[in-house]
Amino acid sequence: MSSTASPEAPIIVIILTYQRSGSTFFGQIFNRNPKAFYAYEPLDGLYSAIYGTAQGYNAPSDIVQSWNGTQRMIPDLEIRSSAAVLDNLLTCKHDTLPTEIITNIFWVRFRSEHLTVSDYLECLINHKISYNNCRSKIKLCKTWLGQNNSKQLRCRDQLWKDTSPNTKPTTREFKAYNKCMNNIRQKASPCFPKLTEACISADIRSTKVVRLSMRAVEVLLKQYPKRLKVLHLLRNPKAVVLSRMKYKSVRGHFAGKNKTAEAITLCRVIQEDLVIRHRLEHEYPDVFYQIIYEEFAKDPVGVTRNVYKHIGKPLPELVEQFVLSKTFQNNMGPVKGLTKTETRQIDSVCSELYYNVPYKWQ
């Protein structure tokens, strides 16, 4: 792949962020742009493809924290695969994407987050590709990522075997799963050109991801350093943790309802990404742009203008008007809902993050 781009080449934009950081709202600045291609959380399907987990059950916290509380080091397989998926997605090579990604439940479930690919969604719906029950054929694979690590690895090995003479029940099950998924892919294949057409015709090819490590961004930067822009979206950890406590599906299984435990994982992951980002900024000085969600909530138009200036594209009036009309005042001010003890504990475990990102984290 060429590392240079002509002035007319589409810009590739990745919003790298963390679950419950206001990224769904922030992503609208591209989702509402008629000249953009925007994909919402495409990496959920990657974990389903690798480990056979259920679509929508790959919690970001479980990617970096095991259910028993130990830190989970993201394997190189996941890093390389994440970069490859985003590369193929954002350079419009959609026929190379795994079926679990290109027909993922998120496309149709979150229709309002996929306005730029509405023709593709309509086609999926017409072909009844909103979800599939192929997973029911593989009893070995657990529903949640990290639910059983030994079975998870065995499931991965079975899923990625090209051929096997083994006739054990698990192998027959996986053959049945692959056949089922191939049928889904064949059924959905008439829709794929609609996704690719939306991508090719766009001036901006963008995505929002909460399951991406900055390590994968480094891989992508080596492929196209002149075209990639990375928007690093951060939010007050106290607000993020409080929001995660409301939904079981978005908090780590180890943390449960323990706010401090969830904050430890969150701030550790952000800090790890910051270390990598700061190193990469020396080599790629015009790639990264940091956004603090609280600042976006206070001045949505100003921040949006700065983002579009950073990526070198004009801000459509349609986007500007939408962002202005959808700003909510309750996103500003001190975080409410924590005890004084919880506030002190979270501030303590996130102190390194506060030091590296100077801001009045109320």
N, C-alpha and C positions, 0 to 999 in steps of 0.2 A: 504494500500500500504506500502511496506517495506521501511524503512528510510535508509537502508544500501544497498550497491551494491557490487557485486563481482568485481574483477579486470577486468573481461571481459565484464561487463555491459556497454552498450553504454552510452556515455556522452550526456547529454541534454544541448543544447546551445540556449540561447535566446539573440538576439540582440535587446535591448530596446533603442529606439531612437525617433527622432522627424522628422516630414515630411520636406523634402528638406535639410536633414543633410548629404547627401552623402551616405546614407545607401544602396541604390541600388547597387552602385559600391562596397562598403565595403562587402555586402552580398555575392559577388562573391567568396570570399575566402572559402565559404562552398558550394555554388552552383556549383562551378567548381571541387569540390572534389568527385571523383567517389565512395568513400567509405562513403559519407555523404547522409543524407536525409535533404532536405532543402525546407521549405514552405515560400512563399512570401506573407506577409500581410494577414494571415488567419482570422483576427478579423473583417475585413470589413463585412463579411457575418454574423457575430454574431449580429451586429446592425440591419441588414436587417431581421434577424430571430426574434429579440425581438420586433422591432418597425414597421416592414413592409416597411421600406425605400427601395429605389432602390439600387441595388448593385453598388458600386462605388461612392455613394453619401453620404457617412458617413465621412465627413471631420474631421480629428483629432481635429482641433481647435474648432469645434462645439461640441465635446464631453465634453470640459472643459469650454466653454464660450457660454452662451445663445445668441440668435440673438438680444436680447434687450440690451446686454452689461453686464448683471449681470454674476457673476461667477457661473458656473454650478458645483455643487458638484456631483461627479460621484456616482450614487447610488450603494449600496452594491450588488444589483442584477447584475449589470454590472461587478463589481469586481469579484464576485464569478463565474459568467458565463465565463469571460475571462480566469480565472485560470482553470476552468473545460475544456474549449475548448483546451487550450494548453496542458493540462494534457493528454486528450484523443488523441490529434493529435500526440504528441511526444512520447507517449507510445503505439502507433499503434492501438488504439481502435477506428478505423475510422467509424465503423458501428454505433457508438453512436453520431456522429456529426450531427447537423441539416443539412437538405438538402441545405439550403441557404449557408452553409459553404463548404460542400464537393462537391457541383456543382457550386460554385461561379464563376462569370465571370472572376475573376482574374487568375484562373488556366490557362485558354486558352488565355486570352488577353495578359498575361505576360509569354508567353511560354519560352522566353529566360531566365527568372528568375526561371524556374522550370526544369532545365536540369536533376536533379537527379530523377525526376518522369516522364520522357518522355513517358514511356509506358502507364502510367495512362492518360496523356493528349491525346495521340493518340487514346486511347479507347473512351474518352469523345467526341472527334471530330468525330470519326466513328459512334458514337451513336447520333450525332447531339445534344450534351449537351453543347453548347457554351454559350447559354443564354436562358431564357424562359420569357414568357409574363404573368406569373401567377399574377403579381402585378396589371395588368389591371382589375382584377376582384374585387379588394378592393379599392373603391373610397375614403374611409375614411382616409387611410394612405397616408401621404405626401411623396414626392420624397426625399427631403433632411432631414437629421437628424436635429431636432430642429426647423423645419419650422413652426410648430404649436404645441406647447407643450401639450395643452389639447387634441387635436386629437391624438397626439402621444401616450399619456397614454391610451386613449380609444382603440386605435389600439393594443397596447401591451396587454391590458386585453382581447380583443377579440381573439387575436392570441393564447394566452396561456390558453384559456378555453378548458377543455377537452371535455365537452358536454354541451349543452344548449338547453332547450326546446323553447327558444325565437325564434320567427319566423319573427322578424323585418328584413327589407332588408339588414342591415349591417351583421346580423348573416348569412343570406343566402349567402352573398358575401364571408364571411370568410370560410364558408363550401366549397364553390366553389374553393377558393384559396387553402385550405388544400388538396382538391381532386386533383387539378392541380399539387401541389408540390409532392404529393404522387406518381402521375404518372411519374413525372420527376425522382424521386428517384428510382422507379422501373425500369425505362428505363436505368438509369445510374448504377444500382447495379452490373451488370457484371464487371464493371471497378474497383469497390472498392478493390477487392483483389490485384490488381496491385499496388495500392497506399500502401496498408498494407505490401505487399511483399518488396517494396522499403524501407519502414520504418524498418521492422524487420531485414533486412540484413545489415543495415547501422551501422558503428562504431560510427558515430556522427549523432544525430538527432537535427536539428537546424531550427530556424525560425527567421525572421526579422519582427518586429512589431513597428508601430508608433501609435497604438491605445491602448497601454497597460500602465497602471499605476503601479508604483513600489509597490503599495498596493497588487496587484494581484501576484507579484513576491513573496511577503512575504507569501502568501497562499501556493504557490508552494514549497517554501523552507521547509515548515513544512511537506510536503509530501515526498520529496526526497532530503534532504540536501547534501547527498554525491555524487549525480550525476549531479546536476544542476550547470551550469556556466552561468553567466550573463555578457554580454558585453555591457557596457553603452557608447553609441556613442554620442558625443557632437560635435557641430560645432559652429563657430563664429555666434552669433545671428544676426549680421548685414547681413552676407551672407545668412543666412536662410530666413530672412525677405525679402530681395531683390528677392530671388528665388521664394518665395511664391507669391509675387506681380505679377508674370508673368502668374499665373494660378488661375482662379477663384475657381476651384475645390479643391485647396489645402490651401486656406487661409480662415480664419474665416469670416462668413457672417457679424458679427458685425463690424469687423475691416475694411472690404472692402479694399480700397486702402490706408488706413491710416497705414503707416509703424510703427509708434510708438505704436498704439493700438495693432497691431499684435505682436510687441515685448513684450508688457506688458504681454500678454497671454502666449507667448512662455517661457519667462524667469520665470514667476510665476510657470508654470508647471514643468520646469526643476528643479527649486529650491525645490519644494515640493518633487520631486523624490529624490533629493540629500539628503534631511533631512532623509527620510526613509532609503535610501541606507546606509548612514553613521551609522545609528543606527543598521542596519542589519549586517554591516561589523564587528561589535564587536562580534556578535554571530556566524556569518558564515564568517570567515576571508579569506577563499580561494575561495569564490564564484565569487566576482565581479572583473571586470577589466575595467578600464576607458580608452576610446580611444578618442582623439581629432582628428577630421577629418583632420585638417590642418597638423598635424603631420603624419598622414597616407599618405597624398598626397606628403609630402616631402620625406618620407622614407617608401614606401609601403611594401617592402620586410622585412625590419627590424621590422615594426609593426606587420606584418602578422606572422613572426616567433615568436614574443613575445606572440601573441594571441594563437597560437598553443601550445606554451610552457605552457601557463596558463591552457589550457584545458587538457593538458597531452596527446596530440596526435601528431604523426609525420606530418610535413608539406609536402604534396605531391609536387614533382617537377613541376607537371602540373599546380598546383595552383600558385606556386612561379613565374613561367614563365609568366603566364597570367597576374598576378598583375603587374609585372614589365613592360610588354608590353603595358598596358592600363593606365599608369599614365599620367596625364595631368598637365602641368606646370601652366596652368591658375587657378589652385585651390590654388595657393600660393600667398602670398603678401597681401597688404592692400586691403580691400573691396572697390570697385569702384562703383559709381552709386548713392551714397547718398549725400545730401547736408550737409554742416557743421552743420546746425541746426538739421537735422535728425540724424546725427551721435551723436551729444551731447545728444539728447533726448533718443536715444536707449541705449547709454552708461549709462545714468542716471537710466533708469528704469531697467537695467540689472546689476546694480552695485553690488547687493547682490550675484548674480551668479558669477560675476568676482572675488569677494572676496573669495568665496568658491571653485572656480576652478582657481587657479593661473595660468595664461597664458597671453602671450602678444596678447590680442585680438585686432588686428589692424583694 
